[in-house]
Amino acid sequence: MANFVFFLKNVLVVSLAMNMGLIWKIRHDNEETLAYKWSSWGNIQQKLHFHGFCFNGEKNNRVEKDAHGSKTTPILATTSSSAAPSVADGGESPVIINLDHGDPTMYENFWKQKGEETTVVTSSWQHISYFSDIKNVCWFLEPGLMSAIKRLHKVVGNAVTEGRHIVVGTGSSQLYQAALYALSPHNASGPMNVVSAAPFYSSYPLMTDYLKSGLHKWAGDANVFNKQEPYIELVTSPNNPDGFTRQDVVKGDKGILVHDLAYYWPQYTPILSPADYDIMLFTVSKSTGHAGSRIGWALVKDREIAKKMTTFIEINTIGVSKDSQNRAAKILQAISDSCDHANQTDAETFFDYSYKLMAQRWKEIREAVNKTELFSLPNFPLETCSFSGRTFGQLPAFAWLKCEGEVDDCESFLRRHKILTRGGKHFGASMNYVRISMLSRENEFKLLTQRLPAITC
Ligand SMILES: Cc1ncc(COP(=O)(O)O)c(C=O)c1O
């Protein structure tokens, strides 16, 4: 009997070992298959046209192959940090650096350290209803997000929230469209003009006209708009792409202003006073770097306009993801908490971390550009930030780089050197300029600063 039990035990151990081996093999095979799938997805992605946000199909057909059209060139653009390859530049086939889009992955390392503090766990029974607060003008705004937004603006001192309605959107892109819908008269004889001073954010013309709405139409550069007709002027401050602080420019009395303040945060610009405009747009994409959560908010003075913007989102997407709103609320509250306790702990606040990183990157890109006669960058006046007390010039999320000398298509020129950027024409500006994202992961940024000074022709 004892022998039989001993035999059974041995059989069990052997069978367990075999099963473990099998499980390991399946997992291992799946990882390889997955890795293959990811690389195929990368190829598909390159062929898609995400309205200039990711890759442009045309461009990528060109960049997929190297200059001789034979070998494929590695592209240093990743969808997650774990997938980020550590590739050294140089050699026969330098990697393609994709800095065309403003994907804010540079803050990823900061959030990784936060762990539990900013982790949100949601049970399957939670956030089931469409409704958040039916007494509020924006009935799908989560109360937790509303208080987190108000608190953060107060802590930073970058916007007035008193006497404002908050409308939440799926990114500030949706709020942009909601604002156009709310501000364009629905019984007018023609569409409302929408303008912004060049160089303007390249998505404005696309978002204004892509549905060919009868309500509004893109009317171009606000600097040259002189029609005696009603208009909406987008004032982006600090501006995307060039980083300058802006005021409205149209000298008319029939205008309505929308202030896009996506970059009015202390890592990009000295905060001078709380912004106090009728309609102000903000987004977590650029403030905290959580572009994937797709959360933006509008601070709106007029109740009727806030109601119409809410109606737009109601018809468009019946509200905004509560999961995303609660995640955003948790992150905004964590930032406010850390700012409030800044003097009591050694932990670096988000705005300290992000300011230092932006300042370091701008120092490095200026050094790189100063080593060559081929390029130049804008200079910014020094001002004192009321939030941090630091005196500094703008540290924009994008470098508005000019190709000096003979080069008249800077985007194509840099593409030949395997640096993907967005050319000036997308922003209503000269093709001598390109916009380069400063918000990438470290390895892409490092390659950029190594490669720029090495370019000779
Ligand atoms: C000026 C400006 N406004 C709005 C947006 C869009 O933000 P969101 O990701 O919230 O849609 C961007 C994104 O790059 C931007 O630069």
The ligand as an ORCA input file, in Angstrom:
! r2SCAN-3c Opt
* xyz 0 1
  C      -4.560     73.905    -28.398
  C      -5.167     72.564    -28.247
  N      -6.465     72.451    -27.990
  C      -7.053     71.264    -27.881
  C      -6.344     70.101    -28.029
  C      -7.053     68.785    -27.956
  O      -7.085     68.287    -26.682
  P      -7.891     66.968    -26.305
  O      -6.900     65.845    -26.302
  O      -8.431     67.263    -24.948
  O      -8.980     66.752    -27.292
  C      -4.990     70.148    -28.293
  C      -4.228     68.920    -28.469
  O      -3.131     68.878    -28.975
  C      -4.392     71.421    -28.419
  O      -3.097     71.530    -28.707
*
